[in-house]
Amino acid sequence: MRVAIVAPPYPLEEAPAPPLGVTYVAAAFESAGAEVRIFDYIVSRYTPEKIRMQIDAFRPDVLGATSVTLNFPGAAEIVCEAKRHRPSLITLMGGPHVSFAAERTLKDYPGIDLIVAGEGEGTITELMAGGFNPEKWEKIPGMVFRRDGRIVDTGPRPFIEDLDTLPLPARHLLPLSRYQALGYSISIITSRGCPYSCIFCLGRRMVGNRIRQRNASLVVDEIEEILSYGIDRINVADDLFVSSRGKVKEVCDEILRRGIRFTWSAFARVNTVDLETLKLMREAGCDSVSFGVETGNPEMLKMIRKGITLDQVRHAVSLCREAGIIAHTSFIVGLPGETAETLRETGEFAASLGSLYGYHFLAPFPGTTVREEVERYDLEILTDDWTRYDANSAIVRTSALSSEEMNRFVADFESTIAKAWEEMVQGYHDRTNTPGIDMQVEGHFRMKLVYRLLSEDLIEKWGAIPASDSAESSDLLQEALCRRIEETTGVEGGLIRRTIRGFVEKGYIRAAISGGECRWHWTHNNRIDRLYAEPESIADPGPLIP
């Protein structure tokens, strides 16, 4: 059986890591015997024509996609486009959004055949064992689908007891060179589950309130596999990494025992960290920890069931500073009962901590307590346009505060940052900055360029260049590509040339000459590709789908 899994478009400005959920799903299908491809539209441009070409080339029997609320509409439309193109496809969706909006999804999108709710690996195993025969679906828990004009919900699936039975995420199916070009970290998990009940979070509903740990040795095996791709930064994406100090110690001790050197970050709660644990994490390579604080008002902390105090926040930030770890604190604007006074308290508290901090807006996702029980709170949800659920602007209001006032509070905070940034950019152009500041500014410009190279498929679009023979100078071929990108984007030529040269040297892009034409293309997986060809060699990569 052939299975295509869609990684739907997601704003690159939101710094998406290589999709962890997609690779767990892909690994579950592979483990059950399927031939699997990932159609990744996060780091390449999506068009209906492209997915039709990919479907015709691979000829899958099943096509699935995952999404969060923000990119759900686009993901659902991609699945439906695939179904229109090949009606015989069995189409499915999973992920946090559809898990709690399954019936509405099936009603609104007839091209989606079934929803896999919650943890999907066990459901996938049973679906594969039954050959995806619809007659057997009613006996498989964790699914919602149509049958004879009605919606059938087979009920929740029990959470996976032993996470060590899961295969490692199938990252080999991702176009990793593209993600490496972005420079984002790769995410792993060491556990699933969250015992807390914050009203704005889906954590405990998606992965349960009991923490299930992975074996520390297997976690570090996965870390070593990631590092073998040439990646040297990892993010521990557990809802609560420092839930068990003993388990954190096991993971860190194993990293140190193997002598692995890399940097990593993690999420934690302010009431679960201690100095000894943070120092051990720092010794094992952790350089930053993110804490969700949400508000500087004690009563609102109780109301949202956060389970922390402001003193605990202060203490955790202080411990990070002592351990040599950067502390990030995040705050939510627009919580129930928000007022001008509570925002003032939050702003003053955030500024007093001495940590890096920032704000995002409340996004009441399907499945969250705040959405399902909104009538209990001083809150009005203003839109069900899921594309606005990016936490970048206010989509709620309270009795005391409008969405415009919420937006203004964050805009005032960001204006100070924007002014400082403008001065850094001006200094870059005037050549008055320190080298370190210039590096920051150029890094920003480079990232914007990479966004365009990926999201507009510019390497594929402009990478076909006439070449006389395989002895054509690599430098000349690079220069021809750079000139085309410069003409298309208007970006400064020196930056383009430094960026492209770096990608070639690292093996992220490569030239292939055939029939008098050079084609520049992204390599799929730099670790695998370099086993077969040196960076300067030129080999035919086969048919390329733009």
VEXDREN-2710 file (C-alpha; in Angstrom, 1 decimal):
% VEXDREN-2710
k/r/px/py/pz
1/MET/0.0/0.0/0.0
2/ARG/1.2/3.5/-0.9
3/VAL/0.5/6.3/1.5
4/ALA/1.1/10.1/0.9
5/ILE/1.2/12.4/3.9
6/VAL/0.8/16.1/3.5
7/ALA/2.7/18.6/5.6
8/PRO/0.5/21.6/4.8
9/PRO/1.7/25.2/4.3
10/TYR/2.6/27.0/7.5
11/PRO/3.9/30.6/7.8
12/LEU/7.7/30.4/7.7
13/GLU/7.7/33.6/9.8
14/GLU/6.3/31.5/12.7
15/ALA/9.6/29.5/12.7
16/PRO/8.1/26.0/12.1
17/ALA/10.4/23.1/13.0
18/PRO/10.5/20.0/10.8
19/PRO/7.0/18.6/11.5
20/LEU/7.3/16.1/14.3
21/GLY/3.7/14.8/14.2
22/VAL/4.0/14.1/10.4
23/THR/7.1/12.1/10.9
24/TYR/5.6/10.0/13.7
25/VAL/2.6/9.3/11.5
26/ALA/4.9/8.4/8.6
27/ALA/6.9/6.1/10.8
28/ALA/3.7/4.3/11.9
29/PHE/2.6/3.7/8.3
30/GLU/6.1/2.5/7.4
31/SER/6.2/0.2/10.4
32/ALA/2.9/-1.3/9.3
33/GLY/4.3/-2.1/5.8
34/ALA/3.3/0.9/3.7
35/GLU/5.4/2.7/1.2
36/VAL/5.3/6.3/2.3
37/ARG/6.1/9.7/0.8
38/ILE/5.8/13.1/2.5
39/PHE/4.5/16.0/0.4
40/ASP/6.0/18.9/2.3
41/TYR/4.5/22.3/1.5
42/ILE/6.0/24.0/4.5
43/VAL/9.3/24.5/2.9
44/SER/8.1/24.5/-0.7
45/ARG/5.4/26.2/-2.6
46/TYR/2.0/24.5/-2.8
47/THR/-0.1/24.6/-5.9
48/PRO/-3.0/22.3/-7.0
49/GLU/-0.9/21.5/-10.1
50/LYS/2.0/20.3/-8.0
51/ILE/0.0/17.9/-5.8
52/ARG/-1.7/16.5/-8.9
53/MET/1.7/15.8/-10.5
54/GLN/3.0/14.3/-7.2
55/ILE/-0.1/12.1/-7.0
56/ASP/0.3/10.9/-10.6
57/ALA/4.0/10.2/-10.0
58/PHE/3.6/8.3/-6.7
59/ARG/0.0/6.9/-7.2
60/PRO/-0.9/6.6/-3.5
61/ASP/-3.8/4.5/-2.2
62/VAL/-4.2/6.7/0.9
63/LEU/-3.5/10.4/1.4
64/GLY/-3.6/12.1/4.8
65/ALA/-2.8/15.4/6.4
66/THR/-2.4/16.9/9.8
67/SER/-2.8/20.5/10.9
68/VAL/-3.3/22.9/13.7
69/THR/-6.1/25.4/13.7
70/LEU/-4.2/28.1/11.9
71/ASN/-3.4/26.1/8.8
72/PHE/-6.5/23.8/8.9
73/PRO/-8.4/25.5/6.1
74/GLY/-5.5/25.2/3.7
75/ALA/-4.7/21.6/4.7
76/ALA/-8.4/20.6/4.3
77/GLU/-8.5/22.1/0.8
78/ILE/-5.3/20.3/-0.2
79/VAL/-6.9/16.9/0.8
80/CYS/-10.0/17.8/-1.1
81/GLU/-8.0/18.7/-4.2
82/ALA/-6.3/15.4/-4.0
83/LYS/-9.7/13.6/-3.7
84/ARG/-11.1/15.5/-6.7
85/HIS/-8.1/14.6/-8.8
86/ARG/-8.2/10.9/-7.8
87/PRO/-11.6/10.0/-6.3
88/SER/-10.4/6.4/-5.5
89/LEU/-8.0/7.9/-2.8
90/ILE/-8.9/7.2/0.8
91/THR/-8.4/10.6/2.5
92/LEU/-7.9/11.3/6.2
93/MET/-6.9/14.1/8.5
94/GLY/-5.6/14.1/12.1
95/GLY/-4.2/16.6/14.5
96/PRO/-5.5/18.8/17.3
97/HIS/-7.9/20.8/15.3
98/VAL/-9.9/18.0/13.7
99/SER/-9.7/15.9/16.8
100/PHE/-12.1/18.4/18.4
101/ALA/-14.0/19.5/15.3
102/ALA/-14.4/16.2/13.6
103/GLU/-18.1/16.3/12.8
104/ARG/-18.0/19.9/11.5
105/THR/-14.9/19.0/9.4
106/LEU/-16.7/16.1/7.7
107/LYS/-19.8/18.2/7.1
108/ASP/-17.8/21.1/5.6
109/TYR/-15.3/19.1/3.6
110/PRO/-16.9/16.1/1.7
111/GLY/-13.5/15.3/0.2
112/ILE/-12.2/14.1/3.6
113/ASP/-13.2/10.4/4.2
114/LEU/-12.3/10.0/7.9
115/ILE/-10.8/11.7/10.9
116/VAL/-8.2/10.1/13.1
117/ALA/-8.7/11.7/16.6
118/GLY/-6.1/12.0/19.3
119/GLU/-2.9/9.9/19.2
120/GLY/-2.9/8.3/15.8
121/GLU/-0.2/5.6/15.8
122/GLY/-2.4/2.8/17.2
123/THR/-5.3/3.7/14.9
124/ILE/-3.0/3.7/11.9
125/THR/-1.7/0.2/12.8
126/GLU/-5.3/-1.1/12.9
127/LEU/-6.3/0.6/9.7
128/MET/-3.3/-0.9/7.9
129/ALA/-4.0/-4.4/9.4
130/GLY/-7.5/-4.2/8.0
131/GLY/-6.3/-3.0/4.6
132/PHE/-8.2/0.3/5.0
133/ASN/-11.4/-1.6/4.4
134/PRO/-14.3/0.8/5.3
135/GLU/-16.4/-2.2/6.5
136/LYS/-14.0/-2.6/9.4
137/TRP/-13.8/1.0/10.5
138/GLU/-16.6/0.9/13.1
139/LYS/-14.5/-1.6/15.2
140/ILE/-11.5/0.7/15.3
141/PRO/-11.5/3.3/18.2
142/GLY/-10.2/6.8/17.6
143/MET/-12.0/7.5/14.3
144/VAL/-14.9/9.6/13.0
145/PHE/-16.3/9.0/9.5
146/ARG/-19.4/9.0/7.3
147/ARG/-21.6/6.0/6.9
148/ASP/-24.9/6.0/5.0
149/GLY/-25.4/9.7/5.4
150/ARG/-24.6/9.8/9.1
151/ILE/-21.5/10.6/11.1
152/VAL/-20.0/7.6/13.0
153/ASP/-17.7/8.2/16.0
154/THR/-16.0/5.1/17.2
155/GLY/-15.1/6.7/20.6
156/PRO/-11.7/7.6/22.1
157/ARG/-8.7/5.4/21.8
158/PRO/-6.7/4.7/25.0
159/PHE/-3.4/6.5/25.1
160/ILE/-0.3/4.5/24.2
161/GLU/1.1/3.1/27.4
162/ASP/4.6/2.3/26.2
163/LEU/6.0/5.1/24.1
164/ASP/9.2/3.0/23.5
165/THR/7.2/0.7/21.2
166/LEU/6.8/3.5/18.7
167/PRO/9.3/3.7/15.8
168/LEU/11.5/6.7/15.6
169/PRO/10.0/9.6/13.6
170/ALA/10.6/9.1/9.8
171/ARG/12.7/12.2/9.3
172/HIS/14.5/10.5/6.4
173/LEU/11.3/11.2/4.4
174/LEU/11.5/15.0/5.0
175/PRO/13.3/17.4/2.6
176/LEU/15.7/18.1/5.5
177/SER/18.2/20.2/3.4
178/ARG/15.5/22.8/3.1
179/TYR/14.9/22.9/6.8
180/GLN/18.7/23.1/7.4
181/ALA/18.8/26.1/5.1
182/LEU/16.3/27.8/7.4
183/GLY/18.5/27.0/10.4
184/TYR/15.6/26.1/12.7
185/SER/16.1/23.5/15.4
186/ILE/14.6/20.0/15.2
187/SER/12.1/18.9/17.8
188/ILE/12.0/15.7/19.8
189/ILE/9.8/14.5/22.6
190/THR/11.0/12.6/25.7
191/SER/7.4/12.1/27.0
192/ARG/3.7/12.7/26.4
193/GLY/1.1/14.0/28.8
194/CYS/0.5/17.0/31.0
195/PRO/-1.1/16.9/34.5
196/TYR/-2.1/20.5/34.5
197/SER/-5.5/22.0/33.3
198/CYS/-4.8/25.4/31.9
199/ILE/-8.1/26.6/30.3
200/PHE/-6.5/27.8/27.1
201/CYS/-4.4/24.7/26.3
202/LEU/-5.1/21.4/24.5
203/GLY/-2.3/19.5/26.0
204/ARG/-4.0/17.2/28.5
205/ARG/-6.9/16.4/26.1
206/MET/-4.6/15.5/23.2
207/VAL/-2.0/13.5/25.1
208/GLY/-3.6/12.8/28.5
209/ASN/-3.1/14.0/32.1
210/ARG/-0.7/11.2/33.0
211/ILE/2.9/11.7/31.9
212/ARG/4.3/8.7/29.9
213/GLN/8.1/8.8/29.7
214/ARG/10.4/7.4/27.0
215/ASN/13.5/5.5/27.9
216/ALA/16.4/7.9/28.2
217/SER/18.8/5.7/26.2
218/LEU/16.3/5.6/23.3
219/VAL/15.9/9.4/23.5
220/VAL/19.6/9.9/23.2
221/ASP/19.7/7.3/20.3
222/GLU/17.3/9.6/18.5
223/ILE/19.4/12.7/19.3
224/GLU/22.5/11.0/17.8
225/GLU/20.5/10.1/14.7
226/ILE/19.4/13.8/14.3
227/LEU/23.0/15.0/14.8
228/SER/24.1/12.6/12.0
229/TYR/22.2/14.7/9.5
230/GLY/24.5/17.6/10.2
231/ILE/22.0/19.3/12.6
232/ASP/23.4/20.6/15.8
233/ARG/20.4/22.2/17.6
234/ILE/17.4/20.4/19.1
235/ASN/14.3/21.6/20.9
236/VAL/12.7/19.3/23.5
237/ALA/9.0/19.9/22.6
238/ASP/7.4/18.0/25.6
239/ASP/4.5/19.8/27.2
240/LEU/6.5/19.5/30.4
241/PHE/10.1/18.3/30.0
242/VAL/11.0/19.0/33.6
243/SER/8.1/16.9/35.0
244/SER/10.4/14.3/36.5
245/ARG/13.8/15.5/37.8
246/GLY/14.9/11.9/37.8
247/LYS/14.1/11.5/34.1
248/VAL/15.8/14.7/33.2
249/LYS/18.9/13.5/35.0
250/GLU/18.8/10.2/33.1
251/VAL/18.7/12.0/29.7
252/CYS/21.4/14.5/30.6
253/ASP/23.7/11.9/32.2
254/GLU/23.3/9.8/29.0
255/ILE/24.2/12.7/26.8
256/LEU/27.3/13.4/28.9
257/ARG/28.3/9.7/29.1
258/ARG/28.3/9.5/25.2
259/GLY/30.2/12.8/24.9
260/ILE/27.6/14.3/22.6
261/ARG/28.1/18.0/21.9
262/PHE/25.1/20.1/20.7
263/THR/22.9/22.9/21.9
264/TRP/19.2/22.4/22.9
265/SER/16.3/24.2/24.4
266/ALA/13.2/23.0/26.4
267/PHE/9.9/24.1/27.8
268/ALA/9.4/24.0/31.6
269/ARG/7.1/25.2/34.3
270/VAL/8.3/27.6/36.9
271/ASN/7.2/25.4/39.7
272/THR/9.1/22.3/38.5
273/VAL/12.7/23.6/38.1
274/ASP/15.5/23.6/40.7
275/LEU/19.1/24.8/40.5
276/GLU/20.7/21.3/40.5
277/THR/18.6/20.2/37.5
278/LEU/19.2/23.4/35.6
279/LYS/23.0/23.2/36.1
280/LEU/22.9/19.6/34.8
281/MET/20.9/20.6/31.8
282/ARG/23.4/23.4/31.1
283/GLU/26.3/21.0/31.3
284/ALA/24.5/18.7/28.8
285/GLY/24.1/21.5/26.3
286/CYS/20.8/23.2/27.2
287/ASP/21.2/27.0/26.7
288/SER/17.6/28.2/27.0
289/VAL/14.4/27.4/28.8
290/SER/10.9/28.8/28.0
291/PHE/8.3/29.3/30.6
292/GLY/4.6/30.1/30.0
293/VAL/3.7/32.7/32.6
294/GLU/0.6/34.1/30.8
295/THR/-0.2/37.0/33.1
296/GLY/1.2/39.2/35.9
297/ASN/-2.1/39.3/37.7
298/PRO/-2.4/36.7/40.6
299/GLU/-6.1/36.4/40.4
300/MET/-6.1/35.7/36.7
301/LEU/-3.4/33.0/37.2
302/LYS/-5.9/31.3/39.5
303/MET/-8.8/31.8/37.1
304/ILE/-7.0/30.2/34.1
305/ARG/-5.9/27.3/36.4
306/LYS/-2.2/27.9/35.7
307/GLY/-1.1/26.6/39.1
308/ILE/1.8/28.9/39.6
309/THR/2.6/32.1/41.6
310/LEU/4.5/35.2/40.6
311/ASP/7.1/34.4/43.2
312/GLN/7.7/31.1/41.6
313/VAL/8.2/32.9/38.3
314/ARG/10.8/35.2/39.8
315/HIS/12.6/32.3/41.4
316/ALA/12.7/30.2/38.3
317/VAL/14.2/33.1/36.2
318/SER/16.7/33.7/38.9
319/LEU/17.7/30.0/39.0
320/CYS/18.2/30.0/35.2
321/ARG/20.4/33.1/35.5
322/GLU/22.5/31.3/38.1
323/ALA/22.8/28.2/36.0
324/GLY/23.9/30.1/32.9
325/ILE/20.7/29.4/31.0
326/ILE/18.7/32.0/29.1
327/ALA/15.1/32.3/30.4
328/HIS/12.3/33.1/28.0
329/THR/8.9/34.1/29.5
330/SER/5.8/34.3/27.5
331/PHE/2.5/36.1/28.3
332/ILE/-1.0/35.9/26.8
333/VAL/-3.0/39.0/26.0
334/GLY/-6.8/38.7/26.0
335/LEU/-7.4/36.2/28.8
336/PRO/-10.9/36.2/30.3
337/GLY/-11.5/39.2/32.5
338/GLU/-8.6/41.2/30.9
339/THR/-8.6/44.9/31.7
340/ALA/-6.3/47.8/31.1
341/GLU/-5.1/47.3/34.7
342/THR/-4.3/43.6/34.3
343/LEU/-2.4/44.4/31.1
344/ARG/-0.5/47.1/33.0
345/GLU/0.4/44.6/35.8
346/THR/1.5/42.1/33.2
347/GLY/3.7/44.6/31.4
348/GLU/5.4/45.8/34.6
349/PHE/5.9/42.2/35.9
350/ALA/7.4/41.0/32.6
351/ALA/9.8/43.9/32.4
352/SER/10.9/43.4/36.0
353/LEU/12.1/39.8/35.5
354/GLY/15.2/40.5/33.6
355/SER/14.3/37.7/31.1
356/LEU/13.7/37.7/27.4
357/TYR/9.9/38.0/27.1
358/GLY/7.1/38.5/24.6
359/TYR/3.4/38.5/24.1
360/HIS/0.9/36.6/22.0
361/PHE/-2.8/36.8/21.9
362/LEU/-5.3/34.3/23.2
363/ALA/-6.4/31.9/20.5
364/PRO/-9.4/29.9/21.8
365/PHE/-8.9/26.7/19.8
366/PRO/-11.5/24.0/19.4
367/GLY/-11.2/21.6/22.4
368/THR/-10.0/24.1/24.9
369/THR/-11.9/24.7/28.1
370/VAL/-12.1/28.5/27.4
371/ARG/-13.8/27.9/24.1
372/GLU/-16.1/25.0/25.1
373/GLU/-17.2/26.8/28.3
374/VAL/-16.9/30.4/27.1
375/GLU/-20.2/31.3/28.7
376/ARG/-18.6/30.9/32.1
377/TYR/-16.0/33.5/31.5
378/ASP/-15.8/37.2/30.8
379/LEU/-14.9/36.7/27.2
380/GLU/-16.4/36.9/23.7
381/ILE/-14.9/35.1/20.7
382/LEU/-15.2/37.4/17.7
383/THR/-14.4/35.0/14.8
384/ASP/-14.3/31.4/13.6
385/ASP/-12.0/32.3/10.7
386/TRP/-9.4/29.7/11.6
387/THR/-6.7/31.5/9.6
388/ARG/-6.8/34.3/12.2
389/TYR/-5.9/31.8/15.0
390/ASP/-2.2/32.6/14.8
391/ALA/-2.0/34.4/18.1
392/ASN/-0.7/37.5/16.3
393/SER/-3.8/39.7/16.8
394/ALA/-6.7/39.9/19.1
395/ILE/-9.8/37.8/18.1
396/VAL/-11.6/38.2/21.5
397/ARG/-12.8/40.9/23.7
398/THR/-13.8/41.2/27.4
399/SER/-16.4/43.4/29.1
400/ALA/-13.6/45.9/29.9
401/LEU/-11.3/45.7/26.9
402/SER/-11.9/45.7/23.1
403/SER/-9.7/43.8/20.6
404/GLU/-8.4/47.1/19.4
405/GLU/-7.2/48.0/22.9
406/MET/-5.5/44.6/23.2
407/ASN/-3.8/45.1/19.8
408/ARG/-2.6/48.6/20.9
409/PHE/-1.0/47.2/24.1
410/VAL/1.2/44.8/22.1
411/ALA/1.8/47.3/19.4
412/ASP/3.2/49.8/21.9
413/PHE/5.5/47.2/23.3
414/GLU/6.7/46.2/19.9
415/SER/7.2/49.8/18.7
416/THR/10.1/50.1/21.1
417/ILE/11.7/47.0/19.7
418/ALA/10.9/48.1/16.1
419/LYS/12.7/51.5/16.7
420/ALA/15.8/49.8/18.0
421/TRP/15.7/47.4/15.0
422/GLU/15.4/50.3/12.6
423/GLU/18.5/51.9/14.1
424/MET/20.4/48.6/13.7
425/VAL/19.4/48.4/10.1
426/GLN/20.4/52.0/9.4
427/GLY/23.7/51.3/11.0
428/TYR/24.2/48.3/8.8
429/HIS/23.7/50.4/5.7
430/ASP/25.8/53.2/7.1
431/ARG/28.5/50.8/8.2
432/THR/28.5/52.2/11.8
433/ASN/27.4/49.0/13.6
434/THR/29.7/46.6/15.6
435/PRO/30.4/43.3/13.7
436/GLY/28.1/41.5/16.1
437/ILE/25.1/43.7/15.3
438/ASP/25.8/43.6/11.6
439/MET/25.7/39.8/11.9
440/GLN/22.3/40.0/13.4
441/VAL/21.0/42.3/10.7
442/GLU/22.4/40.3/7.8
443/GLY/21.1/37.1/9.4
444/HIS/17.6/38.7/9.3
445/PHE/18.0/39.7/5.7
446/ARG/19.3/36.2/4.8
447/MET/16.3/34.6/6.5
448/LYS/13.9/36.7/4.5
449/LEU/15.7/35.6/1.3
450/VAL/15.6/32.0/2.3
451/TYR/11.8/32.3/3.0
452/ARG/11.4/33.5/-0.6
453/LEU/13.7/30.8/-2.1
454/LEU/11.6/28.1/-0.4
455/SER/8.0/29.5/-0.5
456/GLU/8.3/30.7/-4.1
457/ASP/10.3/27.6/-5.4
458/LEU/12.9/30.1/-6.8
459/ILE/15.7/27.5/-7.1
460/GLU/13.4/25.2/-9.1
461/LYS/12.0/28.1/-11.1
462/TRP/15.3/29.8/-12.1
463/GLY/17.7/26.9/-11.7
464/ALA/17.5/25.5/-15.3
465/ILE/20.6/27.1/-17.0
466/PRO/22.1/26.3/-20.4
467/ALA/25.4/24.4/-20.0
468/SER/27.7/23.2/-22.7
469/ASP/28.9/20.0/-20.9
470/SER/29.6/18.5/-17.5
471/ALA/32.9/20.3/-17.3
472/GLU/31.1/23.7/-17.1
473/SER/32.6/25.7/-14.2
474/SER/30.6/25.3/-11.0
475/ASP/31.4/29.0/-10.2
476/LEU/29.9/30.1/-13.5
477/LEU/26.8/28.0/-12.9
478/GLN/26.4/29.5/-9.4
479/GLU/26.8/33.0/-10.7
480/ALA/24.2/32.5/-13.4
481/LEU/21.7/31.2/-10.7
482/CYS/22.5/34.1/-8.4
483/ARG/22.0/36.7/-11.2
484/ARG/18.6/35.3/-11.9
485/ILE/17.5/35.3/-8.3
486/GLU/18.8/38.9/-7.9
487/GLU/16.8/40.0/-10.9
488/THR/13.7/38.3/-9.6
489/THR/13.8/39.4/-5.9
490/GLY/15.7/42.7/-6.0
491/VAL/17.7/41.5/-3.0
492/GLU/21.3/42.8/-2.7
493/GLY/23.6/40.6/-4.9
494/GLY/26.3/40.1/-2.3
495/LEU/23.9/38.6/0.2
496/ILE/22.5/36.3/-2.5
497/ARG/25.9/35.1/-3.5
498/ARG/27.0/34.4/0.1
499/THR/23.8/32.5/0.8
500/ILE/23.9/30.4/-2.3
501/ARG/27.6/29.7/-1.9
502/GLY/27.0/28.5/1.6
503/PHE/24.2/26.2/0.5
504/VAL/26.4/24.6/-2.1
505/GLU/29.3/24.1/0.3
506/LYS/26.9/22.5/2.8
507/GLY/25.3/20.3/0.2
508/TYR/21.8/21.8/0.5
509/ILE/21.6/22.5/-3.2
510/ARG/23.4/20.8/-6.1
511/ALA/23.7/21.2/-9.8
512/ALA/22.9/18.4/-12.3
513/ILE/23.9/18.6/-16.0
514/SER/22.1/16.6/-18.6
515/GLY/21.4/17.2/-22.3
516/GLY/23.2/20.5/-22.3
517/GLU/21.2/21.9/-19.4
518/CYS/22.2/22.6/-15.8
519/ARG/19.5/22.2/-13.2
520/TRP/20.0/23.5/-9.7
521/HIS/17.9/21.6/-7.1
522/TRP/17.6/21.1/-3.4
523/THR/19.0/17.9/-2.2
524/HIS/16.5/15.8/-0.3
525/ASN/18.5/14.6/2.6
526/ASN/22.1/15.8/2.9
527/ARG/23.2/12.8/5.1
528/ILE/22.0/10.3/2.5
529/ASP/23.0/12.3/-0.5
530/ARG/26.6/12.7/0.6
531/LEU/27.0/9.0/0.9
532/TYR/26.7/8.8/-2.9
533/ALA/28.3/12.0/-4.2
534/GLU/30.8/14.6/-3.1
535/PRO/29.4/18.1/-2.9
536/GLU/31.1/19.2/-6.2
537/SER/30.0/16.2/-8.2
538/ILE/27.2/16.5/-10.7
539/ALA/24.7/13.7/-11.1
540/ASP/21.3/13.5/-12.6
541/PRO/18.7/13.7/-9.8
542/GLY/15.9/12.4/-12.0
543/PRO/12.7/14.1/-12.7
544/LEU/12.1/17.2/-10.6
545/ILE/8.6/18.4/-9.8
546/PRO/8.5/22.2/-9.3
END
